[in-house]
């Protein structure tokens, strides 16, 4: 009635007064928005994510330009005052080479090597799976994606099991045990890191490039050849321009992933002091150089944000390179002829190197007393279920160790609670983004929940450490508690959960809710009886994806976890530090099995497939 009276009053005004002012339009929108709790929920979630995502990032950036505790006398300033000391130390001082520039060069060289090899191998495999009559195409379409389902440092531990030499302590590697001592450049450092990251990220190229090839209309090739074009002309002038966005997007995404990769450089780089930006950041935090850590973390964030912005631009550019297809479009397979068997052998070799050999190596290492001795008396289950082992910090096999089960319990509690919360919040975000009449709120929620995707995990963990390591106002210090891990994991996984929620709500029309609203159902009842039952698949996706990612995640936990909050990933890394190779490999196999089976379960429940379309 109040709105009608305002309209009636406006109708009595002469001439130009009929048009409502901006203030009147804003008041009208606010009154409409206030009738439903959607906008209120949106405001509350926006405030929550501002605190969980934006504030930590601002905190770590400010740490890089503020005097940190313990440096007051050296800098002649009070704690918290502005300073350029840490920027100078990280970028211009004599130690800047070790703190930033050499790790940056190593990061770029590793990323460039991994990108080059991934593109070389991935494009060939994607073409074989998508466009040829290779044997076992459907099976390889899924099998070659498996490496990305597993933690990257699974392959690092397999590599060190095989190639470990006398540079570090503990048991020798298999090759050294057989009398062949691998050189340092093979056992550690740049070369093995590039090889492992190549095997881990090649599925990116297979998925993106293969999907683009699947949509490519083979009639374009036929038309060009009928007009006299040579094979190289078809490839360079037709296929390559159409495939370029997918290839560039693969390059950018692999670079972004390499930027924040921690586990592989930690296992294979630190023994020979080969540092990348992520391990340099970890070392700065471990040595309590908070200001320098802030500079390195902010640099990683900036590079990550620029990289993903470039990828977003490439995705938009990809719309220029489309083929106009209809019922007449064709995706004809190329016949390999005499090369069919060698092509299948190449795909099988890559699967063996990226999945079969690493997992077999890890498993065999867990049941052998001495490395590389394949005699019956050398095989044992002691490292799984043994008792009274002659080791200092591990008296039983891992399955009988209370530390393993404590870490497993922490993992399920922390990751499970964070994933469930992320799924629910993601659905609420999707609901608000699609339903709220306040456009600014919708845009802000969409962007702020995607922000963690632009920030590598190791830098995001450093941001949380910066914010919650000390009491701030009414908030107590959370470092060393389960709470900080849950909050960090919720924020870190929101890009996946929120996108699942937004996608789900985009496909759900307003009609069912409006019918229930006419019948007198309130907002909460409509959510419980209509929205959630209809979108339960998307809710499951919003829970399972963060759960799987959290189970195999390392970067967040290695910074924020303490012995009392050990999860499976940090527990296995601690065993690596103790040189308990067999036990560490056993825990990693458990993590890999959970991550792989969890991925399969997610695909089964959501009726999706990572390799959908590639082998059809």
C-alpha positions in Angstrom: 0.0 0.0 0.0 2.9 2.4 0.8 4.4 1.8 -2.6 1.0 2.4 -4.3 0.5 5.6 -2.4 4.0 6.8 -3.4 3.1 6.0 -7.1 -0.2 7.8 -6.8 1.5 10.9 -5.4 4.0 10.8 -8.2 1.2 10.6 -10.7 -0.3 13.9 -9.5 3.0 15.8 -10.2 3.1 17.7 -13.4 5.4 17.1 -16.4 8.9 16.0 -15.7 8.1 15.2 -12.1 6.5 12.0 -13.3 9.9 10.3 -13.7 11.2 8.9 -10.3 14.5 10.2 -9.1 17.5 8.0 -8.6 16.9 8.1 -4.9 13.3 7.0 -5.3 14.3 4.1 -7.6 17.0 3.0 -5.1 14.4 3.2 -2.2 11.9 1.2 -4.3 14.5 -1.5 -5.0 15.5 -1.7 -1.3 11.9 -2.1 -0.3 11.4 -4.9 -2.8 14.7 -6.6 -1.8 13.8 -6.4 1.9 10.6 -8.4 1.5 12.7 -11.6 0.9 15.7 -12.7 3.0 17.7 -13.3 -0.2 19.4 -9.9 -0.1 20.1 -10.1 3.7 21.7 -13.5 3.2 23.7 -12.1 0.3 24.9 -9.2 2.5 25.9 -11.6 5.3 27.8 -14.0 2.9 29.5 -11.0 1.3 30.7 -9.8 4.7 31.8 -13.4 5.6 33.8 -13.9 2.4 35.3 -10.4 2.7 36.7 -11.4 6.0 37.8 -14.9 4.9 39.2 -14.0 1.5 39.9 -10.3 1.0 41.1 -9.4 4.5 43.8 -12.2 4.7 45.2 -11.1 1.3 45.3 -7.5 2.3 47.0 -8.5 5.6 49.8 -10.4 3.9 50.4 -7.5 1.4 50.5 -5.0 4.3 53.1 -7.2 6.1 55.4 -6.6 3.3 55.5 -2.8 4.0 55.1 -2.7 7.8 57.7 -3.2 10.5 57.4 -6.7 11.9 58.0 -7.8 15.5 61.7 -8.1 16.3 62.9 -5.6 13.7 62.0 -2.4 15.6 65.6 -1.7 16.8 67.2 -2.6 13.5 64.9 -0.3 11.5 64.5 2.4 14.2 60.8 2.3 13.9 57.9 1.0 16.0 56.0 -2.2 15.2 53.5 -1.7 12.4 55.0 1.5 10.9 55.4 1.7 7.2 58.8 0.6 5.7 60.4 -0.3 2.4 63.0 -2.5 4.1 61.4 -5.8 3.2 60.9 -4.8 -0.4 64.5 -3.7 -0.6 65.7 -6.9 1.1 63.7 -9.2 -1.3 64.4 -7.3 -4.5 67.6 -5.2 -4.3 69.8 -6.4 -1.4 72.8 -8.8 -1.8 70.6 -11.7 -0.5 67.8 -10.9 -2.9 69.2 -13.4 -5.4 68.7 -16.2 -2.9 65.4 -14.9 -1.5 63.6 -14.0 -4.8 65.4 -13.8 -8.1 66.9 -17.3 -8.3 63.7 -18.9 -7.0 61.8 -16.8 -9.6 64.1 -18.0 -12.4 63.9 -21.6 -11.2 60.1 -21.3 -11.1 59.9 -19.9 -14.6 62.3 -22.4 -16.0 60.5 -25.4 -14.4 57.1 -24.0 -15.7 58.5 -23.4 -19.2 59.9 -26.9 -19.3 56.7 -28.5 -18.0 54.6 -26.5 -20.4 56.7 -27.4 -23.4 56.8 -31.2 -22.7 53.1 -31.2 -21.7 52.0 -29.6 -24.9 54.3 -31.9 -27.0 52.9 -35.1 -25.3 49.4 -33.9 -24.6 48.6 -32.7 -28.1 49.7 -36.0 -29.7 47.6 -38.0 -27.1 44.6 -35.8 -27.5 44.7 -36.2 -31.3 45.1 -39.9 -31.0 42.2 -40.2 -28.6 39.9 -37.7 -30.4 40.6 -38.1 -34.1 42.0 -41.5 -34.8 41.1 -45.2 -34.7 43.8 -46.0 -32.2 43.2 -49.3 -30.2 41.5 -48.7 -26.8 40.6 -45.1 -27.4 37.7 -45.1 -24.8 39.9 -46.7 -22.2 42.8 -44.4 -22.7 40.5 -41.4 -22.7 40.0 -42.1 -18.9 43.2 -43.8 -18.1 45.4 -40.9 -19.2 43.5 -38.5 -17.0 44.4 -40.5 -13.8 47.7 -38.7 -13.1 45.8 -35.5 -12.4 43.6 -37.3 -9.9 46.6 -38.2 -7.8 48.7 -35.9 -5.6 51.7 -34.5 -7.7 54.2 -35.4 -5.0 53.2 -39.0 -5.3 55.3 -39.1 -8.4 58.1 -37.2 -6.6 58.3 -39.9 -3.9 58.4 -42.6 -6.5 61.2 -40.7 -8.3 63.3 -40.4 -5.2 62.7 -44.0 -4.4 64.2 -45.0 -7.7 66.9 -42.3 -8.1 67.9 -41.3 -4.6 71.7 -41.1 -4.1 74.2 -40.3 -1.3 73.4 -36.6 -1.4 70.9 -37.2 1.4 70.7 -39.7 4.2 68.4 -42.7 4.7 68.1 -45.8 2.6 69.7 -45.6 -0.9 67.6 -45.5 -4.0 66.9 -48.5 -6.1 69.5 -47.7 -8.8 72.2 -47.0 -6.2 71.4 -50.2 -4.4 72.0 -52.0 -7.7 75.4 -50.3 -8.1 74.4 -47.5 -10.4 74.7 -44.1 -8.7 72.5 -41.5 -10.5 74.1 -38.0 -10.8 72.6 -35.2 -8.7 70.9 -33.5 -11.8 69.0 -36.7 -12.4 68.1 -37.4 -8.8 67.2 -33.9 -7.7 66.6 -30.4 -9.0 65.2 -29.0 -12.2 65.2 -32.1 -14.4 63.1 -34.4 -12.3 60.7 -31.6 -11.2 60.0 -30.8 -14.9 59.5 -34.5 -15.8 57.1 -35.0 -12.9 55.1 -31.8 -13.5 54.9 -32.8 -17.1 53.4 -36.1 -16.3 51.0 -34.6 -13.8 49.7 -31.7 -16.0 49.6 -33.4 -19.4 46.0 -34.4 -18.7 45.2 -30.6 -18.8 46.3 -30.5 -22.4 44.5 -33.8 -23.2 41.2 -32.4 -21.8 41.3 -28.9 -23.2 42.9 -29.7 -26.6 40.9 -32.9 -27.0 37.7 -31.1 -26.3 38.6 -28.5 -29.0 39.5 -31.2 -31.5 36.2 -33.0 -30.8 34.3 -29.9 -31.8 36.4 -29.3 -34.9 34.4 -30.1 -38.1 36.5 -32.4 -40.3 34.7 -31.1 -43.4 36.9 -28.0 -43.2 39.9 -30.1 -43.8 38.2 -31.9 -46.6 37.2 -28.6 -48.3 40.8 -27.3 -48.0 42.3 -30.4 -49.5 39.8 -30.4 -52.4 40.9 -26.9 -53.1 44.5 -28.1 -53.3 45.9 -27.2 -49.9 48.8 -29.3 -48.7 48.8 -31.0 -45.3 51.0 -28.4 -43.6 48.8 -25.6 -45.0 45.7 -27.2 -43.6 47.5 -27.6 -40.2 48.9 -24.0 -40.1 46.0 -22.0 -41.6 42.9 -23.9 -40.5 43.6 -26.3 -37.6 46.1 -24.3 -35.6 44.1 -21.0 -35.5 41.0 -22.9 -34.3 43.1 -24.8 -31.7 45.2 -21.9 -30.6 42.8 -20.7 -27.8 42.8 -24.2 -26.3 46.5 -24.5 -26.5 47.2 -21.1 -25.0 44.7 -21.7 -22.2 46.4 -25.0 -21.4 49.8 -23.2 -21.2 48.4 -20.5 -18.9 46.7 -22.9 -16.6 49.8 -25.2 -16.3 51.9 -22.1 -15.5 49.5 -21.0 -12.8 49.6 -24.5 -11.3 53.4 -24.7 -11.4 53.6 -21.3 -9.7 52.0 -22.6 -6.5 53.3 -26.2 -6.6 55.1 -27.0 -3.3 55.3 -30.8 -2.7 57.4 -31.7 -5.7 60.0 -29.0 -5.3 60.1 -29.7 -1.6 60.9 -33.4 -2.0 63.2 -33.1 -5.0 64.6 -29.5 -4.8 65.6 -28.8 -1.2 68.2 -31.7 -1.0 70.3 -29.8 -3.5 69.1 -26.3 -2.5 67.1 -25.9 -5.7 64.4 -23.4 -4.6 61.3 -22.1 -6.4 59.1 -19.3 -5.2 56.8 -21.7 -3.1 59.7 -23.2 -1.2 61.4 -19.8 -0.7 58.1 -18.6 0.8 58.0 -21.6 3.1 61.6 -21.1 4.2 60.9 -17.4 4.9 58.0 -18.4 7.1 59.9 -21.1 8.8 62.7 -18.7 9.7 60.2 -16.1 10.9 61.0 -13.6 8.2 57.4 -12.4 8.1 58.1 -9.3 6.1 60.1 -11.0 3.4 57.5 -13.8 3.3 54.8 -11.1 2.7 56.8 -9.8 -0.3 57.3 -13.2 -1.8 53.6 -14.2 -1.2 52.4 -10.9 -2.7 54.6 -11.5 -5.7 53.2 -15.0 -6.2 49.7 -13.6 -5.9 50.3 -10.9 -8.4 51.8 -13.3 -11.0 48.9 -15.8 -10.4 46.3 -13.1 -10.8 47.8 -11.7 -14.0 48.2 -15.3 -15.3 44.5 -16.2 -14.7 43.4 -12.8 -16.1 45.3 -13.7 -19.3 43.5 -17.0 -19.4 40.1 -15.3 -19.0 41.0 -13.0 -21.9 42.0 -16.1 -24.0 38.6 -17.7 -23.2 36.9 -14.6 -24.5 39.1 -14.6 -27.6 38.2 -18.2 -28.2 34.7 -17.1 -29.2 36.2 -15.5 -32.3 37.5 -19.0 -33.4 34.3 -21.0 -33.8 33.1 -23.3 -36.5 29.6 -23.1 -37.8 28.3 -26.6 -37.5 24.9 -28.2 -37.6 23.6 -31.7 -38.4 26.0 -31.9 -41.2 29.1 -31.3 -39.1 31.5 -34.2 -39.0 34.1 -35.5 -36.6 35.6 -38.3 -38.8 38.3 -40.5 -37.4 41.6 -40.6 -39.3 42.8 -44.2 -40.0 46.3 -44.8 -38.7 46.9 -47.9 -40.8 50.4 -49.3 -40.1 50.9 -46.7 -37.4 47.9 -47.9 -35.4 49.9 -50.3 -33.2 52.8 -47.9 -32.6 50.4 -45.1 -31.6 48.7 -47.4 -29.1 52.1 -48.4 -27.8 53.0 -44.7 -27.3 49.8 -44.1 -25.3 50.4 -47.2 -23.2 54.0 -46.1 -22.5 52.8 -42.7 -21.2 50.2 -44.4 -19.0 52.9 -46.8 -17.7 55.3 -43.9 -16.9 52.7 -41.6 -15.4 50.6 -44.1 -13.5 51.7 -47.7 -13.5 55.4 -47.3 -12.8 55.1 -44.7 -10.0 52.4 -46.6 -8.1 54.1 -49.9 -8.5 57.4 -48.5 -7.3 55.7 -47.0 -4.2 53.9 -50.2 -3.4 56.9 -52.4 -3.8 59.0 -50.1 -1.7 56.5 -50.5 1.2 56.9 -54.3 1.3 60.7 -54.5 0.9 63.2 -54.4 3.8 66.1 -53.3 1.5 65.6 -51.4 -1.7 65.9 -53.2 -5.1 66.4 -56.7 -3.7 63.7 -58.9 -5.2 64.2 -62.0 -3.1 61.4 -63.6 -1.1 63.2 -63.1 2.3 63.3 -59.4 1.6 59.6 -58.9 1.2 57.6 -58.0 4.4 54.4 -56.4 5.5 56.1 -54.8 8.6 55.8 -51.3 7.3 52.1 -51.8 7.0 51.1 -54.0 10.0 54.4 -54.8 11.7 55.1 -54.4 15.4 58.3 -53.5 17.4 60.1 -52.0 14.4 63.7 -51.0 15.0 63.1 -47.3 14.3 63.0 -44.3 16.7 59.9 -42.4 15.7 57.9 -45.3 14.2 57.5 -48.4 16.3 54.8 -50.1 14.3 53.5 -50.3 10.7 51.6 -47.4 9.5 48.2 -49.1 9.8 48.9 -49.8 13.5 50.3 -46.4 14.2 48.2 -44.1 16.3 49.7 -41.1 14.5 48.3 -42.3 11.2 44.8 -42.7 12.6 45.0 -39.4 14.4 46.0 -37.8 11.1 43.2 -39.6 9.3 40.7 -38.4 11.9 41.9 -34.9 11.5 41.7 -35.1 7.8 38.2 -36.4 7.8 37.0 -33.8 10.4 38.8 -30.8 8.9 38.3 -31.6 5.2 34.8 -33.0 5.7 33.6 -30.1 7.8 35.1 -27.6 5.4 33.7 -29.4 2.3 30.2 -29.6 3.7 30.3 -26.0 4.7 31.7 -25.0 1.3 28.9 -26.9 -0.5 26.2 -25.2 1.5 27.7 -21.8 1.2 28.2 -22.4 -2.5 24.6 -23.2 -3.0 23.6 -20.1 -1.0 26.0 -17.9 -3.1 24.5 -19.3 -6.3 21.0 -18.6 -5.0 21.8 -15.0 -4.1 23.8 -14.3 -7.3 20.8 -15.5 -9.5 17.9 -14.4 -7.3 18.9 -11.1 -5.7 17.6 -7.9 -7.4 20.7 -6.0 -6.1 23.1 -6.3 -9.1 26.1 -5.0 -7.2 25.8 -7.7 -4.5 25.5 -10.4 -7.2 28.6 -9.2 -9.0 30.6 -8.9 -5.8 29.7 -12.4 -4.6 30.5 -13.9 -7.9 34.0 -12.2 -8.0 35.0 -12.5 -4.4 34.3 -16.3 -4.2 36.4 -16.8 -7.4 39.4 -14.8 -6.0 41.1 -17.7 -4.2 41.4 -19.5 -7.6 43.7 -16.7 -8.6 46.0 -17.0 -5.6 48.3 -20.1 -5.3 47.6 -22.2 -2.2 51.0 -21.6 -0.6 50.5 -17.8 -0.8 46.9 -18.1 0.5 48.1 -20.1 3.5 50.7 -17.4 4.2 47.9 -14.8 4.1 45.9 -16.8 6.7 49.0 -17.2 8.9 49.6 -13.4 8.7 46.0 -12.6 9.7 45.3 -15.3 12.4 48.7 -15.9 14.0 48.1 -13.2 16.6 44.9 -11.9 18.3 43.1 -9.2 16.3 40.3 -7.4 18.1 37.7 -9.9 19.5 39.2 -12.7 17.3 41.8 -14.8 19.3 44.9 -16.2 17.7 43.9 -19.3 15.7 47.3 -20.6 14.6 47.7 -24.2 15.7 43.9 -24.9 15.9 41.5 -26.9 13.7 39.5 -23.7 13.2 42.2 -21.9 11.1 42.5 -25.0 8.8 38.7 -25.3 8.4 38.4 -21.6 7.6 41.3 -21.6 5.2 40.0 -24.7 3.4 36.5 -23.2 3.1 37.9 -20.0 1.5 40.3 -21.9 -0.7 37.6 -24.2 -2.1 34.9 -21.6 -2.6 35.7 -21.1 -6.4 34.6 -24.7 -7.0 31.6 -24.7 -4.6 30.3 -21.3 -5.7 30.6 -22.1 -9.4 28.6 -25.4 -8.8 26.0 -23.4 -6.9 25.7 -20.6 -9.6 25.5 -23.2 -12.4 22.8 -25.1 -10.6 20.7 -22.0 -9.8 21.0 -20.7 -13.4 19.2 -23.8 -14.6 16.5 -23.6 -11.9 13.6 -21.4 -12.9 11.6 -19.3 -10.5 8.2 -21.0 -11.2 8.4 -23.7 -8.5 9.4 -21.2 -5.8 6.7 -18.7 -6.9 4.1 -21.4 -6.8 5.2 -22.4 -3.3 5.3 -18.7 -2.2 1.7 -18.2 -3.4 0.7 -21.2 -1.3 2.2 -19.4 1.7 5.6 -21.2 2.0 8.3 -19.1 3.6 11.9 -18.8 2.3 13.4 -21.5 4.5 10.6 -24.0 3.7 11.0 -23.4 0.0 14.8 -24.0 0.3 14.3 -27.3 2.2 11.4 -28.7 0.2 12.1 -27.3 -3.3 15.5 -25.8 -4.0 17.8 -28.3 -2.2 15.9 -31.5 -3.3 16.0 -30.3 -6.9 19.6 -29.2 -6.7 20.9 -32.1 -4.6 23.2 -33.2 -7.4 24.9 -29.8 -7.5 25.1 -29.7 -3.7 26.9 -33.1 -3.8 29.3 -31.7 -6.4 29.9 -28.6 -4.3 30.8 -30.9 -1.4 32.8 -33.7 -3.1 35.0 -31.5 -5.3 36.4 -29.6 -2.2 36.7 -32.8 -0.3 38.8 -34.5 -3.0 41.0 -31.4 -3.4 41.4 -31.1 0.3 42.3 -34.7 0.8 45.3 -34.5 -1.5 46.1 -30.8 -0.8 49.4 -30.0 0.8 50.2 -26.3 0.3 47.6 -25.0 2.8 48.3 -27.6 5.5 52.1 -27.4 5.4 52.0 -23.8 6.4 49.0 -23.9 8.9 49.1 -27.4 10.4 51.1 -28.2 13.6 51.8 -31.7 15.0 48.5 -31.7 17.0 46.5 -30.9 13.8 48.5 -33.2 11.4 46.5 -34.4 8.4 47.5 -37.3 6.1 49.5 -35.1 3.8 51.6 -33.4 6.5 52.1 -36.7 8.3 53.5 -38.3 5.2 55.8 -35.2 4.6 57.0 -35.5 8.2 57.9 -39.2 7.5 59.8 -38.0 4.4 61.8 -35.6 6.6 62.7 -38.5 8.9 63.8 -40.6 5.9 61.2 -43.3 6.7 60.8 -44.0 3.0 58.7 -47.1 3.2 56.2 -45.6 5.7 56.0 -42.3 3.8 55.2 -44.1 0.6 52.6 -46.2 2.3 50.7 -43.1 3.6 51.0 -41.5 0.1 49.4 -44.6 -1.4 46.5 -44.3 1.0 46.1 -40.6 0.1 46.2 -41.5 -3.6 43.6 -44.3 -3.2 41.3 -41.9 -1.4 41.7 -39.2 -4.0 41.2 -41.5 -6.9 38.2 -43.4 -5.5 36.7 -40.1 -4.4 37.0 -38.7 -7.9 35.3 -41.8 -9.3 32.6 -41.6 -6.7 32.0 -37.9 -7.5 31.7 -38.7 -11.2 29.4 -41.5 -10.5 27.1 -39.5 -8.2 27.0 -36.4 -10.5 26.9 -38.5 -13.7 29.9 -36.6 -15.2 33.2 -37.7 -16.6 36.5 -35.8 -16.8 37.2 -37.4 -20.2 33.6 -37.0 -21.5 33.6 -37.0 -25.2 37.2 -37.7 -25.8 36.8 -41.4 -26.3 33.3 -41.5 -27.7 
